[in-house]
Amino acid sequence: MPRVLIVDDEPDIADLLTDALIIRGYSASTAHDGPEALQKVKDVRPHVVLLDIDMPGMNGLEVLRHLRESDPEVVVIMVSGIRDEKTSQAALALGASDYFTKPLDTQALERSLRRHIPGNTP
């Protein structure tokens, strides 16, 4: 079962994404800040990390930098309320595989997950 880690400081959004992914056959876990996300990537070994940008303390771009250093193979898809071209370009330049803005199009997200998880057929 494909494992997805959802990183968002807003519990309601994390819960909605978790429910949507579980219904679609994914295993989903959550983290609510950058340090927790970095630890969960080590513990859970997700296939994909859905990563918010605007979080207190360590923002999503900082988390992405750390992930690229510690686990360059993990797929990171940015999911953010920020609709700024520079921010999305920065995330993609740092190695994000995709960038989605909120409110989230779950069908587009699922297509992205299918593209980025080899052998994915949930």
C-alpha positions as CSV (number, residue, x, y, z in Angstrom):
1,M,0.0,0.0,0.0
2,P,1.5,3.4,-1.0
3,R,2.5,5.5,2.0
4,V,1.8,9.2,2.1
5,L,3.0,11.7,4.7
6,I,0.8,14.8,5.0
7,V,2.6,17.8,6.5
8,D,0.3,20.7,7.4
9,D,0.0,22.9,10.5
10,E,-3.8,23.0,10.1
11,P,-5.2,19.8,11.6
12,D,-8.5,20.1,9.7
13,I,-6.7,20.2,6.3
14,A,-4.5,17.3,7.3
15,D,-7.5,15.3,8.4
16,L,-9.4,16.0,5.2
17,L,-6.4,14.9,3.1
18,T,-5.9,11.8,5.3
19,D,-9.5,10.8,4.8
20,A,-9.4,11.4,1.0
21,L,-6.2,9.3,0.6
22,I,-7.4,6.4,2.8
23,I,-10.6,6.2,0.8
24,R,-8.5,6.0,-2.3
25,G,-6.4,3.1,-1.0
26,Y,-3.3,4.9,0.4
27,S,-1.8,4.7,3.9
28,A,-1.6,8.2,5.3
29,S,0.1,9.7,8.3
30,T,0.4,13.3,9.4
31,A,2.9,15.7,10.8
32,H,2.1,19.3,11.9
33,D,5.5,21.0,11.7
34,G,8.8,20.7,10.1
35,P,10.8,18.9,12.7
36,E,8.0,16.3,13.2
37,A,7.9,15.8,9.4
38,L,11.6,15.1,9.2
39,Q,11.4,12.5,12.0
40,K,8.3,10.9,10.4
41,V,10.1,10.6,7.0
42,K,12.7,8.5,8.8
43,D,10.2,6.5,10.8
44,V,7.4,5.9,8.2
45,R,9.5,5.9,5.0
46,P,6.7,7.4,2.9
47,H,6.6,7.1,-0.9
48,V,5.3,10.7,-1.1
49,V,5.3,13.7,1.2
50,L,2.5,16.2,0.8
51,L,4.2,19.3,2.2
52,D,2.6,22.7,3.1
53,I,4.8,25.8,2.7
54,D,3.4,28.3,5.2
55,M,4.1,26.7,8.6
56,P,5.4,28.4,11.8
57,G,9.0,27.8,12.7
58,M,10.4,25.7,9.9
59,N,8.5,26.5,6.7
60,G,8.0,23.9,3.9
61,L,10.8,25.2,1.7
62,E,13.2,24.6,4.6
63,V,11.8,21.1,5.2
64,L,12.2,20.4,1.5
65,R,15.9,21.4,1.7
66,H,16.5,19.1,4.6
67,L,14.6,16.2,2.9
68,R,16.7,16.6,-0.2
69,E,19.9,16.3,2.0
70,S,18.6,13.3,4.0
71,D,16.5,11.4,1.6
72,P,16.9,12.7,-2.0
73,E,14.7,9.8,-3.4
74,V,11.5,10.7,-1.5
75,V,8.9,12.4,-3.7
76,V,7.7,15.7,-2.3
77,I,4.6,17.4,-3.6
78,M,3.9,20.9,-2.3
79,V,0.4,21.7,-1.2
80,S,0.0,25.3,-0.2
81,G,-2.4,28.2,0.0
82,I,0.4,30.4,-1.4
83,R,-0.3,31.3,-5.1
84,D,3.0,33.0,-5.7
85,E,5.0,32.2,-8.9
86,K,8.3,32.7,-7.2
87,T,7.4,30.4,-4.3
88,S,6.3,27.6,-6.7
89,Q,9.4,28.0,-8.8
90,A,11.6,27.9,-5.7
91,A,9.9,24.7,-4.5
92,L,10.3,23.1,-7.9
93,A,14.0,24.2,-8.1
94,L,14.6,22.7,-4.7
95,G,13.3,19.3,-6.0
96,A,9.6,19.3,-5.4
97,S,7.9,17.0,-7.9
98,D,4.7,19.0,-8.1
99,Y,3.0,22.1,-6.7
100,F,-0.7,22.4,-5.8
101,T,-2.6,25.3,-4.4
102,K,-5.5,25.2,-1.9
103,P,-8.3,24.6,-2.2
104,L,-7.0,21.3,-3.5
105,D,-8.2,19.5,-6.6
106,T,-8.1,16.0,-5.3
107,Q,-8.4,14.4,-8.7
108,A,-5.4,16.3,-9.9
109,L,-3.5,15.3,-6.8
110,E,-4.4,11.7,-7.3
111,R,-3.1,11.8,-10.9
112,S,0.2,13.3,-9.6
113,L,0.4,10.5,-6.9
114,R,-0.1,7.9,-9.6
115,R,2.7,9.4,-11.7
116,H,5.2,9.6,-8.9
117,I,4.6,6.2,-7.2
118,P,5.9,3.4,-9.4
119,G,3.5,0.5,-9.6
120,N,0.8,2.6,-7.9
121,T,-2.7,1.1,-8.4
122,P,-4.9,2.0,-5.5
